[in-house]
Amino acid sequence: MNATEFFKKRVGDFLQVLANTKEDFAPKLANEKKSLDECCNFIMNSVKQMNVAGLDDEDVYALAVEYYESDNPDPKLLKSVKCTVVSNQRPELTEEDKAALEQKAKDDYYAECLAKQREGNKPKKRTQAPQVEQPSLFG
């Protein structure tokens, strides 16, 4: 899971918990005109507009809530942004994720060893030593 996917998951999880605990927020989250991708664009564009390098989690979540509670968010803030999101928390890996990563590492190591072995089994090119003319004692 890359950083942006992790960011989206964290924001989405927060919004879902909020919708489960605050009945008045649930219909806003269920609004078909709103999307998590657009919400993340709103957050990133808002951060860019604030001219800051980053925000606390609470500030990010407040922007997410602002997006869903706003009837007409600024269209400029909904445009896709090319940026990298950095989180101060690591994603938690499931046992399946860990097993998949371990298997990929084993497969990569096996492929690397096999490539080295194939390289070692190739016939070596013989280079001839340069012919040096030896002077004759008899002539």
Secondary structure, 3 states (H helix, E strand, C coil): CCHHHHHHHHHHHHHHHHHHHCCCCHHHHCCCCCCHHHHHHHHHHHHHHHCCCCCCHHHHHHHHHHHHHCCCCCHHHHCCCCCCCCCCCCCCCCHHHHHHHHHHHHHHHHHHHHHHHHHHHCCCCCCCCCCCCCCCCCC
